[in-house]
Amino acid sequence: MELLLARNELSEKPKKVQLDKVKEELKNLGEKIFYFDKDNSHKDMMALVDSLEDEGFNVYFREVKYGLADDEYMYEVHAL
């Protein structure tokens, strides 16, 4: 599965990352907070959470709003 990391600037295009790369990084570090772009589907984000929980991680997922408009948000995934 391919996911989009959050943008650093609104004018940038989001960078892509594979699910295997996310899992590998978590196995090396033990815990990490990831920020994903709003262009990811909610279904894909739930699949990510389920996949990480199946690997034995505790996962906290939420939408982070950074502006007043409805489309100004990103996804935060904190995996322990």
Biopython code that builds the backbone (N, CA, C, O; Angstrom):
import numpy as np
from Bio.PDB.StructureBuilder import StructureBuilder

atoms = [
    (1, "MET", "N", (0.851, -1.172, 0.000)),
    (1, "MET", "CA", (0.000, 0.000, 0.000)),
    (1, "MET", "C", (0.899, 1.238, 0.000)),
    (1, "MET", "O", (1.920, 1.282, 0.686)),
    (2, "GLU", "N", (0.504, 2.222, -0.769)),
    (2, "GLU", "CA", (1.263, 3.465, -0.870)),
    (2, "GLU", "C", (0.484, 4.581, -0.181)),
    (2, "GLU", "O", (-0.698, 4.786, -0.455)),
    (3, "LEU", "N", (1.161, 5.301, 0.719)),
    (3, "LEU", "CA", (0.540, 6.386, 1.467)),
    (3, "LEU", "C", (1.275, 7.689, 1.184)),
    (3, "LEU", "O", (2.429, 7.681, 0.755)),
    (4, "LEU", "N", (0.605, 8.798, 1.425)),
    (4, "LEU", "CA", (1.184, 10.120, 1.190)),
    (4, "LEU", "C", (1.524, 10.772, 2.527)),
    (4, "LEU", "O", (0.655, 10.931, 3.384)),
    (5, "LEU", "N", (2.787, 11.147, 2.702)),
    (5, "LEU", "CA", (3.198, 11.855, 3.910)),
    (5, "LEU", "C", (2.709, 13.293, 3.845)),
    (5, "LEU", "O", (2.490, 13.832, 2.760)),
    (6, "ALA", "N", (2.539, 13.907, 4.998)),
    (6, "ALA", "CA", (2.056, 15.291, 5.054)),
    (6, "ALA", "C", (3.039, 16.228, 4.367)),
    (6, "ALA", "O", (4.249, 16.002, 4.379)),
    (7, "ARG", "N", (2.503, 17.271, 3.777)),
    (7, "ARG", "CA", (3.317, 18.278, 3.089)),
    (7, "ARG", "C", (3.953, 19.221, 4.113)),
    (7, "ARG", "O", (3.373, 19.488, 5.166)),
    (8, "ASN", "N", (5.139, 19.717, 3.796)),
    (8, "ASN", "CA", (5.762, 20.745, 4.633)),
    (8, "ASN", "C", (5.244, 22.132, 4.277)),
    (8, "ASN", "O", (5.158, 23.007, 5.139)),
    (9, "GLU", "N", (4.904, 22.331, 3.023)),
    (9, "GLU", "CA", (4.342, 23.590, 2.535)),
    (9, "GLU", "C", (3.070, 23.270, 1.756)),
    (9, "GLU", "O", (2.983, 22.221, 1.119)),
    (10, "LEU", "N", (2.101, 24.151, 1.800)),
    (10, "LEU", "CA", (0.834, 23.897, 1.110)),
    (10, "LEU", "C", (1.004, 23.766, -0.394)),
    (10, "LEU", "O", (0.229, 23.069, -1.049)),
    (11, "SER", "N", (2.012, 24.431, -0.949)),
    (11, "SER", "CA", (2.218, 24.396, -2.398)),
    (11, "SER", "C", (2.974, 23.147, -2.861)),
    (11, "SER", "O", (3.025, 22.876, -4.061)),
    (12, "GLU", "N", (3.560, 22.385, -1.938)),
    (12, "GLU", "CA", (4.311, 21.177, -2.297)),
    (12, "GLU", "C", (3.376, 20.024, -2.614)),
    (12, "GLU", "O", (2.211, 20.014, -2.217)),
    (13, "LYS", "N", (3.915, 19.054, -3.340)),
    (13, "LYS", "CA", (3.194, 17.801, -3.531)),
    (13, "LYS", "C", (3.618, 16.852, -2.409)),
    (13, "LYS", "O", (4.781, 16.865, -2.006)),
    (14, "PRO", "N", (2.707, 16.036, -1.900)),
    (14, "PRO", "CA", (3.078, 15.120, -0.816)),
    (14, "PRO", "C", (4.001, 14.009, -1.313)),
    (14, "PRO", "O", (3.899, 13.559, -2.454)),
    (15, "LYS", "N", (4.905, 13.576, -0.429)),
    (15, "LYS", "CA", (5.827, 12.488, -0.754)),
    (15, "LYS", "C", (5.146, 11.159, -0.478)),
    (15, "LYS", "O", (4.337, 11.041, 0.443)),
    (16, "LYS", "N", (5.483, 10.155, -1.288)),
    (16, "LYS", "CA", (4.883, 8.831, -1.146)),
    (16, "LYS", "C", (5.785, 7.929, -0.315)),
    (16, "LYS", "O", (7.010, 8.031, -0.368)),
    (17, "VAL", "N", (5.154, 7.040, 0.458)),
    (17, "VAL", "CA", (5.887, 6.067, 1.255)),
    (17, "VAL", "C", (5.114, 4.748, 1.211)),
    (17, "VAL", "O", (3.883, 4.739, 1.200)),
    (18, "GLN", "N", (5.839, 3.655, 1.187)),
    (18, "GLN", "CA", (5.224, 2.328, 1.177)),
    (18, "GLN", "C", (4.949, 1.875, 2.613)),
    (18, "GLN", "O", (5.663, 2.263, 3.538)),
    (19, "LEU", "N", (3.929, 1.067, 2.791)),
    (19, "LEU", "CA", (3.575, 0.542, 4.107)),
    (19, "LEU", "C", (4.732, -0.245, 4.706)),
    (19, "LEU", "O", (4.979, -0.154, 5.908)),
    (20, "ASP", "N", (5.444, -1.016, 3.890)),
    (20, "ASP", "CA", (6.577, -1.800, 4.391)),
    (20, "ASP", "C", (7.655, -0.900, 4.983)),
    (20, "ASP", "O", (8.283, -1.264, 5.978)),
    (21, "LYS", "N", (7.878, 0.263, 4.392)),
    (21, "LYS", "CA", (8.876, 1.215, 4.889)),
    (21, "LYS", "C", (8.456, 1.766, 6.253)),
    (21, "LYS", "O", (9.296, 1.951, 7.134)),
    (22, "VAL", "N", (7.164, 2.026, 6.427)),
    (22, "VAL", "CA", (6.644, 2.507, 7.709)),
    (22, "VAL", "C", (6.856, 1.442, 8.780)),
    (22, "VAL", "O", (7.315, 1.748, 9.881)),
    (23, "LYS", "N", (6.526, 0.199, 8.462)),
    (23, "LYS", "CA", (6.701, -0.899, 9.419)),
    (23, "LYS", "C", (8.169, -1.097, 9.777)),
    (23, "LYS", "O", (8.506, -1.319, 10.940)),
    (24, "GLU", "N", (9.040, -1.015, 8.773)),
    (24, "GLU", "CA", (10.478, -1.189, 9.002)),
    (24, "GLU", "C", (11.016, -0.106, 9.936)),
    (24, "GLU", "O", (11.799, -0.393, 10.841)),
    (25, "GLU", "N", (10.598, 1.124, 9.716)),
    (25, "GLU", "CA", (11.044, 2.235, 10.557)),
    (25, "GLU", "C", (10.555, 2.065, 11.991)),
    (25, "GLU", "O", (11.285, 2.361, 12.938)),
    (26, "LEU", "N", (9.328, 1.591, 12.152)),
    (26, "LEU", "CA", (8.792, 1.362, 13.494)),
    (26, "LEU", "C", (9.527, 0.238, 14.212)),
    (26, "LEU", "O", (9.767, 0.322, 15.416)),
    (27, "LYS", "N", (9.883, -0.809, 13.484)),
    (27, "LYS", "CA", (10.616, -1.910, 14.109)),
    (27, "LYS", "C", (11.993, -1.453, 14.575)),
    (27, "LYS", "O", (12.487, -1.921, 15.600)),
    (28, "ASN", "N", (12.617, -0.537, 13.826)),
    (28, "ASN", "CA", (13.938, -0.032, 14.206)),
    (28, "ASN", "C", (13.871, 0.939, 15.380)),
    (28, "ASN", "O", (14.731, 0.903, 16.260)),
    (29, "LEU", "N", (12.859, 1.805, 15.404)),
    (29, "LEU", "CA", (12.771, 2.849, 16.427)),
    (29, "LEU", "C", (11.916, 2.461, 17.627)),
    (29, "LEU", "O", (12.115, 2.990, 18.721)),
    (30, "GLY", "N", (10.978, 1.558, 17.442)),
    (30, "GLY", "CA", (10.103, 1.158, 18.533)),
    (30, "GLY", "C", (8.834, 1.992, 18.629)),
    (30, "GLY", "O", (7.761, 1.453, 18.898)),
    (31, "GLU", "N", (8.940, 3.283, 18.414)),
    (31, "GLU", "CA", (7.764, 4.154, 18.405)),
    (31, "GLU", "C", (8.047, 5.369, 17.537)),
    (31, "GLU", "O", (9.192, 5.798, 17.396)),
    (32, "LYS", "N", (6.997, 5.910, 16.965)),
    (32, "LYS", "CA", (7.154, 7.090, 16.107)),
    (32, "LYS", "C", (5.790, 7.702, 15.848)),
    (32, "LYS", "O", (4.768, 7.016, 15.869)),
    (33, "ILE", "N", (5.794, 9.001, 15.604)),
    (33, "ILE", "CA", (4.584, 9.710, 15.194)),
    (33, "ILE", "C", (4.736, 10.042, 13.717)),
    (33, "ILE", "O", (5.714, 10.667, 13.309)),
    (34, "PHE", "N", (3.764, 9.621, 12.925)),
    (34, "PHE", "CA", (3.747, 9.894, 11.492)),
    (34, "PHE", "C", (2.617, 10.871, 11.198)),
    (34, "PHE", "O", (1.559, 10.821, 11.826)),
    (35, "TYR", "N", (2.849, 11.758, 10.242)),
    (35, "TYR", "CA", (1.817, 12.677, 9.773)),
    (35, "TYR", "C", (1.573, 12.392, 8.299)),
    (35, "TYR", "O", (2.499, 12.426, 7.488)),
    (36, "PHE", "N", (0.326, 12.111, 7.961)),
    (36, "PHE", "CA", (-0.047, 11.756, 6.596)),
    (36, "PHE", "C", (-0.951, 12.826, 5.999)),
    (36, "PHE", "O", (-1.685, 13.510, 6.712)),
    (37, "ASP", "N", (-0.883, 12.958, 4.689)),
    (37, "ASP", "CA", (-1.607, 13.991, 3.956)),
    (37, "ASP", "C", (-3.113, 13.720, 3.925)),
    (37, "ASP", "O", (-3.555, 12.575, 4.025)),
    (38, "LYS", "N", (-3.880, 14.785, 3.785)),
    (38, "LYS", "CA", (-5.347, 14.680, 3.718)),
    (38, "LYS", "C", (-5.823, 13.973, 2.460)),
    (38, "LYS", "O", (-6.968, 13.523, 2.403)),
    (39, "ASP", "N", (-4.951, 13.864, 1.434)),
    (39, "ASP", "CA", (-5.337, 13.203, 0.188)),
    (39, "ASP", "C", (-5.410, 11.683, 0.318)),
    (39, "ASP", "O", (-5.922, 11.015, -0.580)),
    (40, "ASN", "N", (-4.904, 11.121, 1.430)),
    (40, "ASN", "CA", (-5.081, 9.691, 1.684)),
    (40, "ASN", "C", (-6.553, 9.442, 2.002)),
    (40, "ASN", "O", (-7.203, 10.260, 2.653)),
    (41, "SER", "N", (-7.063, 8.324, 1.544)),
    (41, "SER", "CA", (-8.457, 8.012, 1.872)),
    (41, "SER", "C", (-8.542, 7.530, 3.321)),
    (41, "SER", "O", (-7.602, 6.939, 3.852)),
    (42, "HIS", "N", (-9.682, 7.794, 3.940)),
    (42, "HIS", "CA", (-9.879, 7.349, 5.322)),
    (42, "HIS", "C", (-9.795, 5.822, 5.391)),
    (42, "HIS", "O", (-9.314, 5.267, 6.379)),
    (43, "LYS", "N", (-10.257, 5.156, 4.352)),
    (43, "LYS", "CA", (-10.207, 3.695, 4.282)),
    (43, "LYS", "C", (-8.752, 3.202, 4.314)),
    (43, "LYS", "O", (-8.442, 2.236, 5.011)),
    (44, "ASP", "N", (-7.864, 3.861, 3.564)),
    (44, "ASP", "CA", (-6.443, 3.493, 3.577)),
    (44, "ASP", "C", (-5.820, 3.735, 4.947)),
    (44, "ASP", "O", (-4.984, 2.952, 5.398)),
    (45, "MET", "N", (-6.220, 4.804, 5.603)),
    (45, "MET", "CA", (-5.669, 5.096, 6.927)),
    (45, "MET", "C", (-6.122, 4.051, 7.947)),
    (45, "MET", "O", (-5.345, 3.654, 8.815)),
    (46, "MET", "N", (-7.367, 3.608, 7.845)),
    (46, "MET", "CA", (-7.845, 2.561, 8.746)),
    (46, "MET", "C", (-7.136, 1.232, 8.456)),
    (46, "MET", "O", (-6.870, 0.457, 9.374)),
    (47, "ALA", "N", (-6.835, 0.974, 7.188)),
    (47, "ALA", "CA", (-6.080, -0.228, 6.824)),
    (47, "ALA", "C", (-4.673, -0.160, 7.405)),
    (47, "ALA", "O", (-4.138, -1.178, 7.843)),
    (48, "LEU", "N", (-4.064, 1.028, 7.416)),
    (48, "LEU", "CA", (-2.745, 1.212, 8.027)),
    (48, "LEU", "C", (-2.809, 0.917, 9.518)),
    (48, "LEU", "O", (-1.966, 0.190, 10.043)),
    (49, "VAL", "N", (-3.798, 1.472, 10.201)),
    (49, "VAL", "CA", (-3.955, 1.249, 11.640)),
    (49, "VAL", "C", (-4.133, -0.241, 11.923)),
    (49, "VAL", "O", (-3.486, -0.778, 12.823)),
    (50, "ASP", "N", (-4.996, -0.912, 11.173)),
    (50, "ASP", "CA", (-5.221, -2.349, 11.369)),
    (50, "ASP", "C", (-3.949, -3.146, 11.125)),
    (50, "ASP", "O", (-3.644, -4.079, 11.870)),
    (51, "SER", "N", (-3.212, -2.786, 10.096)),
    (51, "SER", "CA", (-1.981, -3.491, 9.758)),
    (51, "SER", "C", (-0.938, -3.342, 10.866)),
    (51, "SER", "O", (-0.268, -4.311, 11.222)),
    (52, "LEU", "N", (-0.801, -2.138, 11.409)),
    (52, "LEU", "CA", (0.164, -1.918, 12.486)),
    (52, "LEU", "C", (-0.266, -2.617, 13.770)),
    (52, "LEU", "O", (0.574, -3.134, 14.507)),
    (53, "GLU", "N", (-1.567, -2.635, 14.042)),
    (53, "GLU", "CA", (-2.054, -3.352, 15.222)),
    (53, "GLU", "C", (-1.824, -4.849, 15.081)),
    (53, "GLU", "O", (-1.531, -5.523, 16.069)),
    (54, "ASP", "N", (-1.953, -5.380, 13.868)),
    (54, "ASP", "CA", (-1.675, -6.796, 13.623)),
    (54, "ASP", "C", (-0.207, -7.126, 13.861)),
    (54, "ASP", "O", (0.123, -8.263, 14.197)),
    (55, "GLU", "N", (0.678, -6.146, 13.690)),
    (55, "GLU", "CA", (2.115, -6.327, 13.932)),
    (55, "GLU", "C", (2.443, -6.219, 15.422)),
    (55, "GLU", "O", (3.589, -6.435, 15.817)),
    (56, "GLY", "N", (1.451, -5.888, 16.252)),
    (56, "GLY", "CA", (1.663, -5.815, 17.693)),
    (56, "GLY", "C", (1.879, -4.409, 18.239)),
    (56, "GLY", "O", (2.218, -4.256, 19.412)),
    (57, "PHE", "N", (1.692, -3.390, 17.423)),
    (57, "PHE", "CA", (1.854, -2.011, 17.880)),
    (57, "PHE", "C", (0.540, -1.483, 18.443)),
    (57, "PHE", "O", (-0.539, -1.856, 17.983)),
    (58, "ASN", "N", (0.642, -0.611, 19.442)),
    (58, "ASN", "CA", (-0.510, 0.163, 19.896)),
    (58, "ASN", "C", (-0.549, 1.415, 19.035)),
    (58, "ASN", "O", (0.448, 2.129, 18.930)),
    (59, "VAL", "N", (-1.691, 1.683, 18.421)),
    (59, "VAL", "CA", (-1.782, 2.773, 17.449)),
    (59, "VAL", "C", (-2.859, 3.764, 17.880)),
    (59, "VAL", "O", (-3.984, 3.386, 18.208)),
    (60, "TYR", "N", (-2.482, 5.048, 17.870)),
    (60, "TYR", "CA", (-3.409, 6.134, 18.151)),
    (60, "TYR", "C", (-3.546, 6.953, 16.876)),
    (60, "TYR", "O", (-2.551, 7.410, 16.313)),
    (61, "PHE", "N", (-4.773, 7.136, 16.429)),
    (61, "PHE", "CA", (-5.053, 7.780, 15.148)),
    (61, "PHE", "C", (-6.000, 8.949, 15.369)),
    (61, "PHE", "O", (-6.986, 8.833, 16.097)),
    (62, "ARG", "N", (-5.693, 10.081, 14.733)),
    (62, "ARG", "CA", (-6.612, 11.223, 14.806)),
    (62, "ARG", "C", (-6.384, 12.154, 13.627)),
    (62, "ARG", "O", (-5.351, 12.100, 12.958)),
    (63, "GLU", "N", (-7.367, 13.003, 13.388)),
    (63, "GLU", "CA", (-7.254, 14.056, 12.381)),
    (63, "GLU", "C", (-6.815, 15.327, 13.096)),
    (63, "GLU", "O", (-7.392, 15.700, 14.117)),
    (64, "VAL", "N", (-5.799, 15.986, 12.564)),
    (64, "VAL", "CA", (-5.288, 17.226, 13.136)),
    (64, "VAL", "C", (-5.688, 18.372, 12.213)),
    (64, "VAL", "O", (-5.285, 18.405, 11.050)),
    (65, "LYS", "N", (-6.477, 19.309, 12.726)),
    (65, "LYS", "CA", (-6.888, 20.481, 11.934)),
    (65, "LYS", "C", (-5.858, 21.579, 12.157)),
    (65, "LYS", "O", (-5.467, 21.855, 13.292)),
    (66, "TYR", "N", (-5.423, 22.205, 11.067)),
    (66, "TYR", "CA", (-4.451, 23.290, 11.171)),
    (66, "TYR", "C", (-4.997, 24.605, 10.620)),
    (66, "TYR", "O", (-4.253, 25.574, 10.471)),
    (67, "GLY", "N", (-6.271, 24.638, 10.324)),
    (67, "GLY", "CA", (-6.909, 25.857, 9.828)),
    (67, "GLY", "C", (-8.401, 25.792, 10.070)),
    (67, "GLY", "O", (-8.907, 24.829, 10.647)),
    (68, "LEU", "N", (-9.099, 26.815, 9.630)),
    (68, "LEU", "CA", (-10.542, 26.878, 9.855)),
    (68, "LEU", "C", (-11.358, 26.186, 8.774)),
    (68, "LEU", "O", (-12.498, 25.793, 9.021)),
    (69, "ALA", "N", (-10.801, 26.031, 7.593)),
    (69, "ALA", "CA", (-11.537, 25.403, 6.489)),
    (69, "ALA", "C", (-11.667, 23.896, 6.728)),
    (69, "ALA", "O", (-10.851, 23.293, 7.424)),
    (70, "ASP", "N", (-12.700, 23.307, 6.141)),
    (70, "ASP", "CA", (-12.943, 21.876, 6.320)),
    (70, "ASP", "C", (-11.840, 21.007, 5.741)),
    (70, "ASP", "O", (-11.615, 19.895, 6.220)),
    (71, "ASP", "N", (-11.144, 21.497, 4.714)),
    (71, "ASP", "CA", (-10.120, 20.673, 4.073)),
    (71, "ASP", "C", (-8.709, 20.958, 4.593)),
    (71, "ASP", "O", (-7.731, 20.544, 3.970)),
    (72, "GLU", "N", (-8.590, 21.647, 5.703)),
    (72, "GLU", "CA", (-7.283, 21.950, 6.285)),
    (72, "GLU", "C", (-7.031, 21.022, 7.468)),
    (72, "GLU", "O", (-7.198, 21.396, 8.628)),
    (73, "TYR", "N", (-6.627, 19.814, 7.137)),
    (73, "TYR", "CA", (-6.333, 18.822, 8.169)),
    (73, "TYR", "C", (-5.303, 17.835, 7.636)),
    (73, "TYR", "O", (-5.029, 17.779, 6.438)),
    (74, "MET", "N", (-4.742, 17.061, 8.555)),
    (74, "MET", "CA", (-3.851, 15.961, 8.207)),
    (74, "MET", "C", (-4.138, 14.836, 9.193)),
    (74, "MET", "O", (-4.813, 15.037, 10.203)),
    (75, "TYR", "N", (-3.625, 13.672, 8.894)),
    (75, "TYR", "CA", (-3.808, 12.524, 9.774)),
    (75, "TYR", "C", (-2.556, 12.327, 10.621)),
    (75, "TYR", "O", (-1.435, 12.413, 10.119)),
    (76, "GLU", "N", (-2.758, 12.065, 11.903)),
    (76, "GLU", "CA", (-1.645, 11.760, 12.799)),
    (76, "GLU", "C", (-1.775, 10.302, 13.231)),
    (76, "GLU", "O", (-2.840, 9.868, 13.669)),
    (77, "VAL", "N", (-0.692, 9.559, 13.103)),
    (77, "VAL", "CA", (-0.657, 8.162, 13.536)),
    (77, "VAL", "C", (0.518, 8.016, 14.487)),
    (77, "VAL", "O", (1.672, 8.167, 14.086)),
    (78, "HIS", "N", (0.221, 7.723, 15.748)),
    (78, "HIS", "CA", (1.253, 7.518, 16.762)),
    (78, "HIS", "C", (1.273, 6.028, 17.079)),
    (78, "HIS", "O", (0.312, 5.479, 17.616)),
    (79, "ALA", "N", (2.379, 5.390, 16.739)),
    (79, "ALA", "CA", (2.499, 3.945, 16.944)),
    (79, "ALA", "C", (3.546, 3.672, 18.012)),
    (79, "ALA", "O", (4.653, 4.207, 17.961)),
    (80, "LEU", "N", (3.188, 2.835, 18.977)),
    (80, "LEU", "CA", (4.088, 2.431, 20.065)),
    (80, "LEU", "C", (4.302, 0.935, 20.021)),
    (80, "LEU", "O", (5.028, 0.390, 20.852)),
]
sb = StructureBuilder()
sb.init_structure("model")
sb.init_model(0)
sb.init_chain("A")
sb.init_seg("    ")
for serial, (resi, resn, name, xyz) in enumerate(atoms, 1):
    if name == "N":
        sb.init_residue(resn, " ", resi, " ")
    sb.init_atom(name, np.array(xyz, "f"), 0.0, 1.0, " ", f" {name:<3s}", serial, name[0])
structure = sb.get_structure()
